[in-house]
Amino acid sequence: MDFTKRFSIAHPEKDMENCPNHYYLIFKNTPKSILDEIEDIYFGKNFYYTYRRQRKFLGNAMGQEATDEHIDNLLRIQEEFGVEVSLTINQTVWPDELILDQALQDEFVEWIGGYYDKGLRSCTISSKHLMRTMKLQNRCPKMKWKNTVNHIISDGQQVADTIGIGYNTILLDRSLNRNIKELRRINKLVQRQPRPIKTSLLVSEGCLYRCPFKLEHDMASTVIGANYWGGDNALSSLSCNNWKSDEMDKLPRNGIDMVTTDKEMLDQYLDKKVGGVDILKTSGRFDGRLYNTYSEEDIKNQNVKLMRQFGTLTSSSFSDVYETNAVPFDQWLVLVPTREEANLTVDRYQKFHDIHLQDEIWLSEKGKRLNRILLNCKSQCYDCHECERTFGVPDYDSSINEIDAEERFNRVT
């Protein structure tokens, strides 16, 4: 399996305002074997504008943005290491004026064009109306245009229509982590397109399938970011806090994440010959705390770099993980900054397995059976209950727990 340019990774932005050089310096220390597997680094930036004497902005669903210094360093990374960087403007609902006011729309297009002139060649745009005008494509003819995963593109017809709008990298809905048959149909559609099209699949996010709070969550997070979960009056007290716990988080029905317990499972997602996708996307724009614990001197002197880790094991490429058969593979997907050197070998993995993974449910026969079901489960949990029965949890229809009216009132007052 070839893992060259297979991963889209997040630029850490939360709590990184005072660390303009950290990511560049860590990237500079990172082994080429890691860099070769990265398709791009995506980052957020807000477009600020004035409309009817009001100062407003257009942002992204994570509510985070890179500083100008961060972006300068990201463009340095692109220039020096050949790893593409990608701007994300994926606010779920665009302000009316940015769709209807032509002068303001042109101002936004020129703002994107300014980054294009500096070397940007990849961008996520959530406004399908703006993409349809072709203004962006005309201003930035060599740009790769991504839709957003929040468009919930979950079948072949939606992919065909999204290509028709003008996108050339299709970010698929994460529900397709549980729908291999539809991934195969999408792959056939993409292969017969007259222009190059890539597909990207978000492998982890920790959200329910079609969470009923998702749209409002994304709209609120454009403004408040991670504060959706923070404080006594956090909006999450009305939503995901009610089904998030150490026990419930183990259930795959409570997060439409990729689960890959052997090579055959992973191949179905990544092998283009059998219908896989081009790119696996991982999250991490809230992960500044993993980086800001280091000083610039620490990074330089202690050789802090991006690596793949699982427990005490460290690898300098996903290819090594795959060849070592260090399952579960999904545990290795996210790159983390570390001082540790690569130590993954067949013998060390076997020792780690014997000590730590003897009771790993995903490596048991019932776990592997559930993994096979998840490949095409369609997330109709109310009529299945295989997750609960595998993990020894009583059957239930919905994770959206009913909250007593008085308790609900007390949580937000």
C-alpha positions in Angstrom: 0.0 0.0 0.0 1.4 3.4 -1.0 0.8 6.1 1.7 2.5 9.0 -0.3 0.4 12.2 0.2 -2.5 10.3 1.8 -3.1 12.5 4.9 -4.6 15.9 5.3 -3.6 17.3 8.7 -4.7 20.2 10.8 -2.7 23.3 11.7 -3.0 23.7 15.5 -4.4 27.2 16.3 -6.2 27.3 19.6 -3.9 28.7 22.3 -1.1 29.2 19.7 -1.3 33.0 19.3 1.9 33.5 21.2 3.8 30.7 19.4 4.3 32.0 15.9 7.3 29.7 15.0 6.5 26.5 16.9 4.8 24.6 14.1 7.5 25.5 11.5 10.3 24.5 13.8 8.7 21.2 14.7 8.0 20.6 11.0 11.6 21.3 10.2 12.7 18.5 12.6 10.1 16.0 11.2 11.5 13.0 9.3 11.0 13.1 5.5 9.2 9.8 5.7 6.4 11.6 7.7 6.4 14.6 5.4 6.1 12.5 2.3 2.8 11.0 3.6 1.1 14.5 4.0 -1.2 15.7 1.3 -1.7 19.1 2.9 -1.9 21.1 6.1 -5.3 23.0 6.5 -5.6 26.2 8.5 -8.3 28.7 9.3 -8.4 32.4 8.6 -11.3 34.9 9.0 -12.3 37.5 6.4 -13.1 40.8 8.1 -15.2 43.3 6.4 -17.5 46.3 7.0 -21.2 46.2 6.0 -23.7 49.0 6.7 -21.2 50.5 9.2 -20.9 47.2 11.1 -17.6 45.3 11.5 -18.3 41.7 10.6 -16.4 38.5 9.7 -16.7 35.3 7.7 -14.9 32.4 9.4 -15.0 28.6 9.8 -16.9 26.1 11.9 -14.1 25.6 14.4 -14.0 29.3 15.3 -10.2 29.3 15.2 -7.8 31.2 12.9 -4.1 31.3 12.2 -2.2 34.5 12.8 -0.4 36.2 9.9 2.9 35.0 11.3 1.5 31.4 11.3 0.5 31.7 7.7 3.9 33.1 6.7 5.5 30.1 8.3 3.0 27.7 6.6 4.0 29.1 3.2 7.6 28.6 4.2 6.8 25.0 4.9 5.2 24.7 1.5 8.2 26.2 -0.2 10.9 24.4 1.7 9.4 21.0 2.2 6.9 20.6 -0.6 3.9 20.0 1.6 0.9 22.0 0.4 -1.0 24.3 2.8 -4.8 24.8 2.5 -7.0 27.7 3.7 -10.3 26.8 5.2 -13.3 29.1 4.9 -16.2 26.8 5.8 -18.7 28.8 7.9 -21.8 26.7 7.6 -24.2 29.5 6.7 -22.8 32.5 4.8 -24.1 36.1 5.6 -26.6 37.2 3.0 -24.5 40.2 1.9 -21.6 38.0 0.9 -24.0 36.2 -1.5 -26.0 39.2 -2.7 -23.7 42.2 -2.6 -21.5 41.9 -5.7 -18.9 44.6 -4.6 -18.4 42.9 -1.2 -18.2 39.5 -2.9 -15.5 40.8 -5.2 -13.6 42.1 -2.1 -13.7 38.6 -0.7 -12.5 37.1 -4.0 -9.6 39.5 -4.1 -8.7 38.7 -0.4 -8.4 35.0 -1.4 -6.5 36.2 -4.5 -3.9 37.9 -2.2 -3.1 34.5 -0.6 -3.0 32.9 -4.1 -0.4 35.5 -5.2 1.7 34.5 -2.2 1.6 30.8 -3.2 -1.6 29.3 -1.8 -2.9 26.6 -4.1 -5.6 24.8 -2.0 -8.7 26.3 -0.4 -12.0 25.1 1.2 -15.0 27.3 0.3 -18.4 26.5 1.7 -20.4 28.9 -0.5 -21.7 26.9 -3.4 -23.3 30.0 -4.9 -19.9 31.8 -5.0 -18.2 28.8 -6.5 -20.9 28.7 -9.2 -20.1 32.3 -10.2 -16.6 31.1 -11.3 -15.1 34.3 -9.8 -12.8 32.4 -7.6 -11.7 30.1 -10.3 -11.0 32.9 -12.7 -9.0 34.9 -10.1 -7.1 31.8 -8.9 -6.9 29.4 -11.9 -4.5 26.9 -10.4 -6.2 26.6 -7.0 -7.5 23.3 -5.8 -11.0 23.9 -4.5 -12.4 21.8 -1.6 -16.0 21.7 -0.5 -16.5 21.3 3.3 -17.2 18.1 5.2 -20.1 20.0 6.7 -21.9 19.9 3.3 -22.6 16.2 4.2 -21.8 14.8 0.8 -22.8 11.2 1.4 -23.7 9.6 -2.0 -22.6 9.4 -5.6 -25.2 11.9 -6.9 -24.1 14.5 -4.4 -20.5 14.0 -5.4 -21.4 14.4 -9.1 -23.3 17.6 -8.4 -20.5 19.0 -6.2 -18.0 18.3 -9.0 -20.4 20.1 -11.3 -20.3 23.2 -9.1 -16.6 23.5 -9.6 -14.9 21.7 -6.7 -12.0 19.3 -7.5 -11.3 17.9 -4.1 -14.5 16.3 -2.6 -14.6 16.2 1.2 -17.0 13.3 1.9 -19.4 13.0 4.8 -17.9 11.0 7.7 -21.0 8.7 7.5 -19.2 7.0 4.6 -16.8 5.5 7.2 -19.7 3.2 7.6 -20.7 2.7 4.0 -18.0 1.0 2.0 -20.5 0.1 -0.8 -21.3 3.8 -1.5 -17.6 4.6 -1.3 -17.0 2.1 -4.1 -19.8 3.7 -6.2 -18.3 7.1 -5.7 -14.8 5.8 -6.7 -16.2 4.6 -10.0 -17.8 8.0 -10.6 -14.6 9.9 -9.9 -12.5 7.6 -12.0 -14.5 8.5 -15.1 -14.4 12.3 -14.7 -12.7 14.2 -17.5 -10.6 16.3 -15.0 -8.6 15.1 -12.0 -10.8 14.7 -8.9 -9.6 13.6 -5.4 -11.8 12.3 -2.6 -11.1 13.0 1.1 -12.7 11.2 4.1 -12.7 12.6 7.7 -11.6 9.6 9.8 -12.5 10.9 13.3 -14.5 13.7 14.9 -16.3 12.0 17.8 -19.8 13.2 16.8 -23.0 11.2 16.5 -24.3 10.2 13.1 -26.2 13.1 11.7 -26.3 14.7 15.2 -29.4 16.9 15.5 -27.3 19.6 17.1 -24.6 19.7 14.5 -25.8 22.6 12.3 -26.4 24.9 15.3 -23.1 23.7 16.9 -21.2 24.7 13.8 -22.9 28.1 13.5 -22.3 28.9 17.2 -18.7 27.6 17.0 -17.9 30.0 14.2 -18.1 32.7 17.0 -17.2 30.9 20.2 -15.0 28.0 19.0 -14.1 25.5 21.7 -16.2 27.5 24.3 -19.1 25.4 23.0 -17.9 22.9 25.7 -16.6 25.4 28.3 -18.2 26.9 31.4 -21.2 26.2 33.5 -23.6 27.4 30.7 -21.9 25.6 27.9 -24.2 24.7 25.0 -22.8 21.1 25.3 -24.7 20.7 28.5 -27.8 20.5 26.2 -26.2 18.2 23.7 -23.1 15.9 23.7 -22.3 16.1 27.4 -25.3 14.0 28.0 -23.9 11.0 26.1 -20.1 11.5 26.6 -18.5 9.4 29.2 -15.6 6.9 29.4 -18.1 4.1 28.9 -20.2 5.6 26.2 -17.3 6.9 24.2 -16.2 3.4 23.5 -19.3 2.7 21.5 -18.7 3.3 17.8 -22.3 4.4 17.4 -21.4 7.5 19.4 -18.8 8.7 17.0 -18.7 8.0 13.2 -15.0 7.3 13.2 -13.0 4.9 11.1 -12.2 1.6 12.8 -9.6 -0.6 11.2 -8.6 -3.8 13.0 -6.6 -5.4 10.1 -5.1 -4.6 6.7 -8.1 -5.9 4.9 -10.3 -3.3 6.6 -7.9 -0.4 6.0 -7.4 -1.4 2.3 -11.1 -1.0 1.7 -10.8 2.6 2.6 -7.5 3.4 0.8 -7.0 1.0 -2.1 -8.2 2.8 -5.2 -8.5 -0.5 -7.0 -11.3 -1.7 -4.8 -13.0 1.7 -4.3 -11.1 3.6 -1.7 -10.5 7.3 -1.2 -7.4 9.4 -2.0 -7.0 11.2 1.3 -7.7 10.6 5.0 -8.4 13.8 6.9 -7.6 14.1 10.6 -8.6 16.9 13.0 -6.4 18.9 15.4 -6.9 22.7 15.1 -7.8 22.7 18.9 -4.6 20.9 19.8 -2.3 23.9 20.5 -1.8 22.6 24.1 0.3 19.7 22.6 2.6 22.3 21.0 2.7 25.3 23.4 4.1 23.3 26.3 7.5 23.5 24.5 9.6 26.6 24.1 11.4 27.4 20.9 14.7 26.3 22.6 13.1 23.0 23.7 12.0 22.3 20.1 15.5 23.0 18.7 17.5 21.3 21.5 15.2 18.3 22.2 14.4 17.6 18.5 10.7 17.9 18.9 9.0 16.6 15.7 5.8 15.2 14.3 5.6 11.4 14.7 2.9 8.7 14.9 2.4 7.2 18.4 0.4 4.5 20.1 1.1 4.1 23.8 4.9 3.6 24.2 5.4 2.9 20.5 6.6 5.6 18.0 6.8 5.4 14.2 8.3 7.7 11.6 5.7 6.7 8.9 2.3 5.2 8.6 3.8 2.8 6.0 6.0 1.3 8.8 2.8 0.9 11.0 1.1 -0.9 8.1 4.0 -3.2 7.3 4.5 -4.0 11.0 0.8 -4.8 11.2 0.6 -2.7 14.4 -3.2 -2.9 14.7 -5.6 -1.3 15.5 -4.4 1.0 12.7 -6.8 3.9 13.6 -4.8 4.4 16.8 -1.9 5.7 14.6 -3.8 8.2 12.4 -3.1 11.5 14.2 0.4 13.0 14.1 1.7 14.4 17.4 4.7 16.5 18.5 7.2 14.4 20.5 10.8 14.1 21.5 10.7 10.3 21.1 12.5 8.6 18.3 11.0 5.8 16.1 11.1 2.5 18.0 8.4 0.4 16.2 9.5 -3.1 15.3 7.7 -6.4 15.0 9.1 -7.6 18.3 8.3 -4.4 20.2 4.8 -4.3 18.9 4.3 -8.0 19.9 5.5 -7.2 23.4 3.3 -4.1 23.6 0.4 -6.3 22.4 1.0 -9.0 24.9 1.1 -6.5 27.8 -1.5 -3.9 26.8 -3.8 -5.3 24.1 -4.7 -8.8 25.4 -8.1 -7.4 26.4 -8.5 -5.0 23.5 -12.1 -5.6 22.4 -11.4 -4.6 18.7 -8.8 -7.4 18.4 -11.2 -10.1 19.8 -13.4 -12.1 17.6 -16.5 -10.2 18.6 -14.7 -6.9 18.0 -13.6 -8.0 14.5 -17.2 -9.2 13.8 -18.5 -5.7 14.8 -15.8 -4.1 12.6 -17.1 -6.0 9.6 -20.6 -4.9 10.4 -19.5 -1.3 10.7 -18.2 -1.2 7.2 -21.8 -1.1 5.9 -23.9 -0.5 9.0 -25.6 2.8 7.7 -25.8 3.9 11.4 -29.4 2.9 12.0 -28.6 2.1 15.6 -32.2 2.0 16.9 -32.7 -1.2 14.8 -29.3 -2.9 15.3 -27.8 -2.6 18.8 -24.6 -4.6 17.8 -22.4 -1.9 19.4 -24.1 -2.2 22.8 -24.1 -6.0 22.7 -20.4 -6.2 21.8 -19.4 -3.8 24.5 -21.8 -5.1 27.1 -24.1 -2.1 27.3 -27.9 -2.3 27.5 -29.7 -1.7 24.2 -31.0 1.8 23.6 -32.5 3.6 20.6 -31.0 7.1 20.8 -28.0 8.7 22.6 -30.0 11.9 22.9 -31.1 11.5 26.5 -34.3 13.1 27.6 -33.5 15.8 30.3 -36.1 16.8 32.9 -37.5 20.2 32.0 -36.5 21.7 35.3 -32.9 20.3 35.1 -32.6 21.7 31.5 -33.7 25.1 32.7 -31.2 25.0 35.6 -28.3 24.2 33.2 -28.7 27.4 31.2 -29.7 29.9 33.8 
